Amino acid sequence: MAKRDFYEVLGVVRTATTEEIKKAYRTKAKELHPDRNKDDPDAEARFKEVNEAYDCLKDADRKAAYDRYGHAAFEGGMGGGARGGFGGGADFSSAFSDVFEDLFGDFMGGRSPGGRSRATRGSDLRYNMGITLEEAFRGVQKTISVPGSASCTACNGTGAEGGAEPQTCPTCSGMGKVRAQNGFFTVERTCPTCGGAGQVVKNPCRVCHGAGRIEKERNLSVNIPAGVETGTRIRLAGEGEAGLRGGPSGDLYIFIEVREHALFQREGVHLFCRVPVSMAAAALGGEVEVPTIDGGRSRVKVPAGSQSGRQMRLRGKGMPALRGGGSGDMVIELAVETPVNLTARQKELLREFEKIEASNNPEGDSFFKKVKNFWDSMTG
């Protein structure tokens, strides 16, 4: 069976550019791949035909020979002979490697057009910052020291002496890899000369030794907004590790941890403060002075007969919302204290009070009534 015209196989005109041929091949290869056409017995043959056509037309010399002599250019020793591989002389592995690299190169390794590696973006950095609750309440500006790397000013980040541009690697011609033919297989390895970068620095910078960046500790001023809480993340764009060979810098992420406070417990925008009151003040009622997170003082009225655990709310005395929307509340929780280290007179007065009290303990009376009912039910 006569071979079809390679341009017809790929669906392009004879004047098509290299990029148009490559684009057509990508479309055809995905469309005709055997894995996508398992029910079509001719799929593998057509797929090989597409690869053979692309293997010929992607190479300028082979394309010129084909344009002049057609298929005869590769038969009977004319035009340089056929290369080993699949599909009647097509270098299948080479062709498919090209399209695979084109389709997935950016995702897997960030390769630029022509196979040459792009400048590498610097890594992101993390900094854990501890602050007090007062600082989280009002906001604060902090100066931090960040160890890391910065772009070399001596070579402007290129890695070459005097800021000269790196040169294309002579070993791999900028591809970052070298290929060796072994029978039907093409083995690819990272270029030993450039280490896969596709470029080499002929005269390395004496300051950074060709890396394009140097180790340097920097002092940064960071604004911590009011209302932050543990887990808040602040991003400083471009303040991470410097990129390689002129690549962009990474980012710096600051993670906030608000330390525990001696007086206040925080739940979101609300604050809780446990305030002890004397037994007499809880029984008779009165006032207690409590601190607020802004450094002020508030007087809170304690109702007569207050029990431990009773809560009172101070509106707007909590933490500010991080993105606006007012402030939370401060909740006062009373803790009624039992007096200790009593004098003889105090003990005498308490015994006298105990004798004359009549149903002054509603919570205790209710509890022991439930206990009596429980015991009665247990005895039938």
VOPAGU-2260 file (C-alpha; in pm, 1 decimal, decimal comma):
REM VOPAGU-2260
SITE   aa  ch    i         X         Y         Z
SITE  MET   A    0       0,0       0,0       0,0
SITE  ALA   A    1     138,2     339,6    -102,9
SITE  LYS   A    2     228,0     578,1     174,6
SITE  ARG   A    3      11,7     884,6     220,1
SITE  ASP   A    4     158,4    1228,4     182,5
SITE  PHE   A    5     305,5    1340,0     516,7
SITE  TYR   A    6     142,5    1682,2     493,7
SITE  GLU   A    7    -192,7    1515,0     428,6
SITE  VAL   A    8    -140,1    1285,0     726,9
SITE  LEU   A    9     -89,7    1582,4     958,8
SITE  GLY   A   10    -352,5    1796,4     785,0
SITE  VAL   A   11    -123,4    2090,9     706,9
SITE  VAL   A   12     -16,4    2269,5     389,1
SITE  ARG   A   13     336,8    2244,1     250,0
SITE  THR   A   14     411,1    2602,6     350,6
SITE  ALA   A   15     324,0    2533,0     716,5
SITE  THR   A   16     569,6    2661,3     975,6
SITE  THR   A   17     747,7    2439,2    1226,2
SITE  GLU   A   18     512,2    2557,1    1499,6
SITE  GLU   A   19     204,0    2482,9    1284,8
SITE  ILE   A   20     336,5    2133,2    1210,8
SITE  LYS   A   21     400,4    2072,2    1578,8
SITE  LYS   A   22      55,1    2197,5    1675,1
SITE  ALA   A   23    -108,1    1971,3    1414,0
SITE  TYR   A   24      90,5    1674,1    1542,0
SITE  ARG   A   25     -16,4    1736,8    1900,4
SITE  THR   A   26    -381,4    1739,2    1794,8
SITE  LYS   A   27    -350,2    1424,9    1582,8
SITE  ALA   A   28    -144,6    1236,4    1844,1
SITE  LYS   A   29    -402,9    1295,2    2114,4
SITE  GLU   A   30    -689,5    1212,6    1878,3
SITE  LEU   A   31    -543,0     888,2    1743,8
SITE  HIS   A   32    -361,9     752,1    2049,4
SITE  PRO   A   33    -439,9     375,8    2084,4
SITE  ASP   A   34    -536,7     415,8    2448,7
SITE  ARG   A   35    -821,3     641,8    2339,0
SITE  ASN   A   36    -927,9     414,8    2054,4
SITE  LYS   A   37    -917,7      67,2    2203,9
SITE  ASP   A   38   -1210,3     -47,8    1989,0
SITE  ASP   A   39   -1048,5      63,2    1662,7
SITE  PRO   A   40    -810,4    -201,9    1521,9
SITE  ASP   A   41    -653,9      54,2    1284,7
SITE  ALA   A   42    -577,9     311,4    1555,1
SITE  GLU   A   43    -221,9     191,0    1620,6
SITE  ALA   A   44    -130,8     197,0    1251,7
SITE  ARG   A   45    -266,6     549,1    1203,8
SITE  PHE   A   46     -92,1     664,6    1520,1
SITE  LYS   A   47     241,4     532,6    1389,4
SITE  GLU   A   48     173,5     701,2    1055,4
SITE  VAL   A   49     126,9    1037,4    1228,6
SITE  ASN   A   50     448,9     990,2    1424,0
SITE  GLU   A   51     641,9     897,7    1110,8
SITE  ALA   A   52     512,9    1209,3     933,7
SITE  TYR   A   53     601,2    1438,2    1221,2
SITE  ASP   A   54     944,2    1281,5    1269,5
SITE  CYS   A   55    1025,0    1372,5     910,5
SITE  LEU   A   56     871,2    1719,8     891,4
SITE  LYS   A   57     998,4    1848,3    1226,3
SITE  ASP   A   58    1359,3    1819,8    1107,5
SITE  ALA   A   59    1459,6    2093,7     863,6
SITE  ASP   A   60    1700,5    1876,5     661,8
SITE  ARG   A   61    1464,9    1579,9     637,7
SITE  LYS   A   62    1175,5    1810,4     550,1
SITE  ALA   A   63    1378,3    1969,3     268,8
SITE  ALA   A   64    1465,4    1625,7     132,3
SITE  TYR   A   65    1103,6    1514,9     150,8
SITE  ASP   A   66     979,8    1831,8     -20,6
SITE  ARG   A   67    1219,7    1760,3    -308,2
SITE  TYR   A   68    1201,8    1383,1    -347,5
SITE  GLY   A   69     895,0    1274,7    -150,9
SITE  HIS   A   70     904,7     931,3      13,9
SITE  ALA   A   71    1183,8     828,7    -222,2
SITE  ALA   A   72    1418,1    1053,0     -24,8
SITE  PHE   A   73    1439,6     785,0     244,3
SITE  GLU   A   74    1439,8     476,7      29,6
SITE  GLY   A   75    1735,7     307,9    -138,4
SITE  GLY   A   76    1997,4     528,0      32,6
SITE  MET   A   77    1865,9     856,3    -102,1
SITE  GLY   A   78    1863,3    1158,2     127,5
SITE  GLY   A   79    2047,7    1013,3     424,5
SITE  GLY   A   80    1863,2     687,0     489,1
SITE  ALA   A   81    1596,6     586,6     737,8
SITE  ARG   A   82    1648,0     603,8    1109,7
SITE  GLY   A   83    1582,7     307,3    1333,5
SITE  GLY   A   84    1256,5     293,6    1527,4
SITE  PHE   A   85     884,6     231,6    1483,0
SITE  GLY   A   86     668,6     304,8    1179,9
SITE  GLY   A   87     897,3     235,9     886,5
SITE  GLY   A   88    1190,6     455,5     980,0
SITE  ALA   A   89    1021,5     714,1    1204,7
SITE  ASP   A   90    1196,4     784,1    1534,5
SITE  PHE   A   91     880,4     727,3    1739,7
SITE  SER   A   92    1041,0     781,6    2079,2
SITE  SER   A   93    1199,1    1107,5    1967,6
SITE  ALA   A   94     878,0    1240,7    1815,2
SITE  PHE   A   95     660,4    1148,5    2109,3
SITE  SER   A   96     919,5    1281,5    2355,1
SITE  ASP   A   97     899,0    1619,2    2181,5
SITE  VAL   A   98     522,9    1643,5    2206,4
SITE  PHE   A   99     519,7    1509,8    2562,6
SITE  GLU   A  100     772,5    1773,5    2661,9
SITE  ASP   A  101     567,4    2041,3    2486,1
SITE  LEU   A  102     245,3    1932,7    2654,5
SITE  PHE   A  103     375,0    1873,6    3005,4
SITE  GLY   A  104     712,0    2050,5    3025,0
SITE  ASP   A  105     581,9    2360,0    3202,0
SITE  PHE   A  106     389,7    2153,1    3456,0
SITE  MET   A  107     670,0    1912,8    3535,9
SITE  GLY   A  108     973,2    2133,4    3524,3
SITE  GLY   A  109     899,8    2484,5    3404,3
SITE  ARG   A  110    1078,6    2455,8    3070,5
SITE  SER   A  111    1070,7    2746,6    2832,4
SITE  PRO   A  112    1017,5    2743,4    2454,4
SITE  GLY   A  113    1297,3    2561,2    2277,8
SITE  GLY   A  114    1361,3    2338,0    2579,5
SITE  ARG   A  115    1568,8    2595,8    2764,8
SITE  SER   A  116    1504,6    2626,7    3139,0
SITE  ARG   A  117    1348,5    2944,3    3264,6
SITE  ALA   A  118    1494,3    3143,7    3550,0
SITE  THR   A  119    1388,4    2968,9    3870,7
SITE  ARG   A  120    1152,5    3134,1    4119,9
SITE  GLY   A  121    1280,1    3151,7    4476,0
SITE  SER   A  122    1129,9    2941,7    4753,8
SITE  ASP   A  123     862,1    3072,2    4989,7
SITE  LEU   A  124     962,5    3123,4    5353,0
SITE  ARG   A  125     767,0    3082,2    5676,5
SITE  TYR   A  126     817,9    3290,8    5990,6
SITE  ASN   A  127     639,4    3213,3    6319,6
SITE  MET   A  128     571,6    3529,6    6520,4
SITE  GLY   A  129     448,5    3535,6    6879,9
SITE  ILE   A  130     267,4    3846,2    7008,6
SITE  THR   A  131      82,4    3942,2    7325,8
SITE  LEU   A  132    -295,1    3976,5    7350,9
SITE  GLU   A  133    -251,8    4351,5    7402,1
SITE  GLU   A  134     -57,6    4374,5    7074,6
SITE  ALA   A  135    -327,2    4175,1    6898,3
SITE  PHE   A  136    -586,5    4417,9    7040,0
SITE  ARG   A  137    -428,9    4741,3    6920,3
SITE  GLY   A  138    -210,6    4621,7    6630,6
SITE  VAL   A  139     166,5    4657,9    6628,4
SITE  GLN   A  140     463,0    4709,5    6401,2
SITE  LYS   A  141     742,4    4454,2    6441,4
SITE  THR   A  142    1093,4    4436,6    6299,4
SITE  ILE   A  143    1206,8    4083,4    6221,1
SITE  SER   A  144    1533,6    3934,7    6099,0
SITE  VAL   A  145    1487,3    3690,9    5812,3
SITE  PRO   A  146    1773,8    3456,6    5722,7
SITE  GLY   A  147    1780,1    3356,1    5359,1
SITE  SER   A  148    1919,2    3458,7    5024,9
SITE  ALA   A  149    1906,7    3773,7    4817,7
SITE  SER   A  150    1982,1    3847,7    4454,2
SITE  CYS   A  151    2352,0    3911,9    4395,3
SITE  THR   A  152    2398,0    4279,7    4317,8
SITE  ALA   A  153    2743,0    4225,8    4167,2
SITE  CYS   A  154    2602,1    4029,7    3871,1
SITE  ASN   A  155    2236,5    4144,2    3886,1
SITE  GLY   A  156    2135,3    3787,5    3962,2
SITE  THR   A  157    2268,1    3639,4    3635,4
SITE  GLY   A  158    2555,1    3448,5    3799,2
SITE  ALA   A  159    2798,2    3578,3    3535,0
SITE  GLU   A  160    3079,9    3823,1    3600,1
SITE  GLY   A  161    2972,9    4178,9    3523,3
SITE  GLY   A  162    2609,5    4081,3    3476,4
SITE  ALA   A  163    2666,6    3912,2    3140,0
SITE  GLU   A  164    2392,7    3682,7    3012,8
SITE  PRO   A  165    2452,7    3306,8    3047,3
SITE  GLN   A  166    2536,6    3127,3    2722,7
SITE  THR   A  167    2358,2    2835,2    2561,2
SITE  CYS   A  168    2510,9    2507,6    2672,2
SITE  PRO   A  169    2724,8    2370,3    2386,2
SITE  THR   A  170    2668,5    2009,2    2490,0
SITE  CYS   A  171    2286,9    1999,8    2482,0
SITE  SER   A  172    2224,7    2311,0    2267,5
SITE  GLY   A  173    2006,9    2456,1    2539,7
SITE  MET   A  174    1779,6    2151,8    2581,8
SITE  GLY   A  175    1909,9    2064,4    2928,0
SITE  LYS   A  176    1932,7    1697,4    2832,9
SITE  VAL   A  177    2121,7    1471,4    2596,7
SITE  ARG   A  178    1992,0    1172,9    2402,0
SITE  ALA   A  179    2159,7     848,5    2310,4
SITE  GLN   A  180    2015,4     595,2    2062,8
SITE  ASN   A  181    2015,3     233,5    2174,8
SITE  GLY   A  182    1845,7      16,5    1914,8
SITE  PHE   A  183    1475,1      98,1    1911,9
SITE  PHE   A  184    1504,2     309,1    2227,4
SITE  THR   A  185    1617,4     663,1    2287,7
SITE  VAL   A  186    1769,9     720,1    2632,3
SITE  GLU   A  187    1755,0    1072,6    2771,6
SITE  ARG   A  188    1982,6    1196,8    3047,7
SITE  THR   A  189    2034,2    1528,0    3220,9
SITE  CYS   A  190    2307,6    1722,4    3049,6
SITE  PRO   A  191    2629,7    1673,3    3250,4
SITE  THR   A  192    2766,6    2013,2    3145,1
SITE  CYS   A  193    2481,9    2244,4    3254,3
SITE  GLY   A  194    2302,4    2014,5    3499,6
SITE  GLY   A  195    1976,2    2049,8    3308,4
SITE  ALA   A  196    1969,7    2429,8    3303,7
SITE  GLY   A  197    2032,4    2457,0    2932,2
SITE  GLN   A  198    2271,5    2744,2    2993,9
SITE  VAL   A  199    2623,3    2779,3    3127,1
SITE  VAL   A  200    2803,2    3068,1    3290,3
SITE  LYS   A  201    3137,6    3112,5    3118,5
SITE  ASN   A  202    3286,1    3352,0    3374,2
SITE  PRO   A  203    3113,5    3292,9    3710,3
SITE  CYS   A  204    3057,5    3592,0    3936,5
SITE  ARG   A  205    3328,5    3608,5    4202,4
SITE  VAL   A  206    3078,7    3714,3    4468,9
SITE  CYS   A  207    2808,7    3448,1    4427,7
SITE  HIS   A  208    3022,3    3192,2    4240,4
SITE  GLY   A  209    2768,7    3165,8    3959,8
SITE  ALA   A  210    2460,1    3104,1    4174,9
SITE  GLY   A  211    2308,7    3447,3    4112,2
SITE  ARG   A  212    2223,3    3489,9    4481,2
SITE  ILE   A  213    2400,8    3517,5    4814,1
SITE  GLU   A  214    2316,4    3427,1    5172,6
SITE  LYS   A  215    2202,8    3738,1    5355,1
SITE  GLU   A  216    2004,3    3819,5    5667,7
SITE  ARG   A  217    1749,0    4095,7    5619,8
SITE  ASN   A  218    1557,3    4315,0    5863,3
SITE  LEU   A  219    1193,7    4364,6    5766,7
SITE  SER   A  220     926,9    4587,0    5919,8
SITE  VAL   A  221     592,3    4406,6    5950,1
SITE  ASN   A  222     258,7    4570,7    6028,0
SITE  ILE   A  223      37,1    4344,4    6240,3
SITE  PRO   A  224    -325,6    4462,4    6213,0
SITE  ALA   A  225    -554,3    4485,2    6514,5
SITE  GLY   A  226    -772,7    4180,2    6570,7
SITE  VAL   A  227    -531,1    3906,0    6457,5
SITE  GLU   A  228    -554,0    3571,8    6632,2
SITE  THR   A  229    -354,5    3253,0    6645,3
SITE  GLY   A  230    -334,1    3105,1    6296,7
SITE  THR   A  231    -363,2    3435,8    6110,7
SITE  ARG   A  232    -132,6    3434,9    5808,1
SITE  ILE   A  233      25,3    3749,3    5664,4
SITE  ARG   A  234     183,9    3733,8    5316,6
SITE  LEU   A  235     472,4    3959,4    5218,1
SITE  ALA   A  236     506,5    3926,3    4841,5
SITE  GLY   A  237     860,8    3900,3    4706,7
SITE  GLU   A  238    1026,6    3879,9    5049,1
SITE  GLY   A  239    1113,4    3509,3    5032,3
SITE  GLU   A  240    1420,2    3342,9    4883,8
SITE  ALA   A  241    1575,8    3517,7    4586,1
SITE  GLY   A  242    1529,2    3347,2    4249,5
SITE  LEU   A  243    1808,7    3183,3    4054,6
SITE  ARG   A  244    1958,1    3366,2    3757,0
SITE  GLY   A  245    1724,9    3660,4    3769,1
SITE  GLY   A  246    1412,1    3463,0    3857,2
SITE  PRO   A  247    1146,2    3625,0    4079,0
SITE  SER   A  248    1173,7    3600,1    4455,6
SITE  GLY   A  249     940,2    3383,5    4659,3
SITE  ASP   A  250     703,0    3513,0    4924,8
SITE  LEU   A  251     735,0    3536,2    5301,8
SITE  TYR   A  252     443,3    3403,3    5508,7
SITE  ILE   A  253     415,5    3517,7    5870,1
SITE  PHE   A  254     207,1    3294,3    6096,5
SITE  ILE   A  255      74,9    3464,8    6410,3
SITE  GLU   A  256      56,1    3303,0    6753,5
SITE  VAL   A  257    -114,6    3506,3    7026,7
SITE  ARG   A  258      25,4    3411,7    7366,4
SITE  GLU   A  259    -198,6    3322,4    7659,6
SITE  HIS   A  260    -290,2    3610,4    7892,4
SITE  ALA   A  261    -279,1    3612,0    8271,5
SITE  LEU   A  262    -625,8    3771,4    8306,8
SITE  PHE   A  263    -823,5    3719,6    7986,7
SITE  GLN   A  264    -926,3    3416,2    7785,4
SITE  ARG   A  265   -1018,6    3474,7    7422,9
SITE  GLU   A  266   -1288,4    3314,5    7210,3
SITE  GLY   A  267   -1297,1    3483,0    6872,0
SITE  VAL   A  268   -1372,8    3850,6    6929,6
SITE  HIS   A  269   -1500,5    3794,6    7285,7
SITE  LEU   A  270   -1295,3    3803,9    7606,7
SITE  PHE   A  271   -1367,8    3624,1    7934,1
SITE  CYS   A  272   -1242,6    3732,3    8274,5
SITE  ARG   A  273   -1299,5    3536,0    8597,8
SITE  VAL   A  274   -1337,1    3779,7    8889,2
SITE  PRO   A  275   -1332,6    3661,3    9254,3
SITE  VAL   A  276   -1582,8    3822,7    9495,5
SITE  SER   A  277   -1616,8    3774,6    9870,5
SITE  MET   A  278   -1897,2    3568,2   10018,5
SITE  ALA   A  279   -2038,4    3878,6   10183,6
SITE  ALA   A  280   -2032,0    4084,0    9861,6
SITE  ALA   A  281   -2201,7    3804,0    9670,1
SITE  ALA   A  282   -2471,2    3772,6    9938,1
SITE  LEU   A  283   -2532,4    4141,1   10004,3
SITE  GLY   A  284   -2452,6    4278,6    9657,4
SITE  GLY   A  285   -2206,2    4553,3    9574,5
SITE  GLU   A  286   -1956,2    4661,7    9310,1
SITE  VAL   A  287   -1630,0    4519,9    9181,4
SITE  GLU   A  288   -1365,3    4690,0    8971,2
SITE  VAL   A  289   -1242,2    4490,1    8671,1
SITE  PRO   A  290    -965,2    4556,3    8417,1
SITE  THR   A  291   -1025,9    4590,0    8042,2
SITE  ILE   A  292    -792,5    4490,0    7757,5
SITE  ASP   A  293    -738,0    4854,0    7655,8
SITE  GLY   A  294    -575,4    4919,7    7996,0
SITE  GLY   A  295    -880,9    5086,3    8149,7
SITE  ARG   A  296   -1108,1    4996,1    8439,7
SITE  SER   A  297   -1479,0    4927,7    8463,1
SITE  ARG   A  298   -1702,3    4903,3    8770,3
SITE  VAL   A  299   -1943,4    4615,2    8759,8
SITE  LYS   A  300   -2247,6    4589,2    8986,8
SITE  VAL   A  301   -2278,7    4253,6    9164,4
SITE  PRO   A  302   -2644,4    4169,2    9234,3
SITE  ALA   A  303   -2732,2    4045,2    9583,5
SITE  GLY   A  304   -2743,3    3666,8    9608,3
SITE  SER   A  305   -2501,8    3609,3    9320,4
SITE  GLN   A  306   -2364,3    3256,7    9285,0
SITE  SER   A  307   -2030,8    3135,4    9146,5
SITE  GLY   A  308   -2041,2    3116,8    8766,9
SITE  ARG   A  309   -2280,9    3406,6    8721,3
SITE  GLN   A  310   -2188,3    3604,7    8410,2
SITE  MET   A  311   -2222,2    3973,2    8326,5
SITE  ARG   A  312   -2143,8    4127,8    7989,1
SITE  LEU   A  313   -1959,6    4450,0    7906,4
SITE  ARG   A  314   -2062,4    4545,1    7551,4
SITE  GLY   A  315   -1784,8    4641,6    7308,1
SITE  LYS   A  316   -1501,2    4570,4    7554,3
SITE  GLY   A  317   -1369,6    4265,8    7368,9
SITE  MET   A  318   -1134,9    4231,3    7070,9
SITE  PRO   A  319   -1176,3    4423,6    6744,7
SITE  ALA   A  320   -1282,5    4227,4    6437,7
SITE  LEU   A  321    -986,7    4174,4    6203,3
SITE  ARG   A  322   -1164,1    4307,4    5893,2
SITE  GLY   A  323   -1381,0    4570,5    6057,7
SITE  GLY   A  324   -1730,1    4526,0    6192,1
SITE  GLY   A  325   -1688,6    4654,8    6547,5
SITE  SER   A  326   -1564,9    4478,2    6858,3
SITE  GLY   A  327   -1668,3    4183,4    7066,0
SITE  ASP   A  328   -1779,6    4183,2    7430,5
SITE  MET   A  329   -1606,7    4117,9    7758,8
SITE  VAL   A  330   -1779,3    3860,6    7978,5
SITE  ILE   A  331   -1727,9    3878,1    8356,1
SITE  GLU   A  332   -1769,9    3549,3    8542,7
SITE  LEU   A  333   -1805,2    3569,1    8922,0
SITE  ALA   A  334   -1617,3    3329,8    9148,8
SITE  VAL   A  335   -1754,8    3344,6    9505,8
SITE  GLU   A  336   -1472,9    3280,8    9752,6
SITE  THR   A  337   -1500,2    3091,9   10079,9
SITE  PRO   A  338   -1301,3    3273,4   10350,0
SITE  VAL   A  339    -995,9    3095,2   10494,7
SITE  ASN   A  340    -775,8    3146,1   10802,1
SITE  LEU   A  341   -1071,8    3267,7   11009,6
SITE  THR   A  342   -1022,4    3435,3   11346,7
SITE  ALA   A  343   -1206,2    3308,0   11653,5
SITE  ARG   A  344   -1457,0    3593,3   11629,8
SITE  GLN   A  345   -1526,6    3522,7   11260,4
SITE  LYS   A  346   -1588,3    3157,0   11335,5
SITE  GLU   A  347   -1822,7    3253,1   11617,2
SITE  LEU   A  348   -2024,1    3483,9   11388,9
SITE  LEU   A  349   -2049,0    3221,6   11116,2
SITE  ARG   A  350   -2176,4    2959,8   11362,2
SITE  GLU   A  351   -2432,2    3207,7   11489,1
SITE  PHE   A  352   -2535,0    3286,4   11130,5
SITE  GLU   A  353   -2570,2    2914,3   11053,7
SITE  LYS   A  354   -2807,7    2868,5   11348,0
SITE  ILE   A  355   -3040,0    3149,3   11250,7
SITE  GLU   A  356   -3042,2    3107,8   10871,9
SITE  ALA   A  357   -3367,4    2971,6   10727,4
SITE  SER   A  358   -3379,9    2846,0   10370,3
SITE  ASN   A  359   -3106,1    3079,6   10252,3
SITE  ASN   A  360   -2945,6    2814,9   10033,2
SITE  PRO   A  361   -3188,8    2746,0    9745,8
SITE  GLU   A  362   -2937,2    2555,5    9533,4
SITE  GLY   A  363   -2836,7    2333,6    9827,4
SITE  ASP   A  364   -3197,2    2269,5    9928,5
SITE  SER   A  365   -3282,6    2166,8    9571,3
SITE  PHE   A  366   -2982,8    1936,1    9546,8
SITE  PHE   A  367   -3047,4    1749,3    9871,3
SITE  LYS   A  368   -3414,1    1713,7    9784,9
SITE  LYS   A  369   -3308,4    1534,1    9464,9
SITE  VAL   A  370   -3070,3    1315,5    9670,3
SITE  LYS   A  371   -3352,7    1212,8    9905,5
SITE  ASN   A  372   -3578,0    1123,2    9611,2
SITE  PHE   A  373   -3295,0     914,9    9459,7
SITE  TRP   A  374   -3239,6     717,3    9780,3
SITE  ASP   A  375   -3612,5     663,2    9826,4
SITE  SER   A  376   -3640,1     521,1    9472,1
SITE  MET   A  377   -3347,1     283,3    9537,5
SITE  THR   A  378   -3515,5     137,8    9849,1
SITE  GLY   A  379   -3845,6      74,4    9671,5
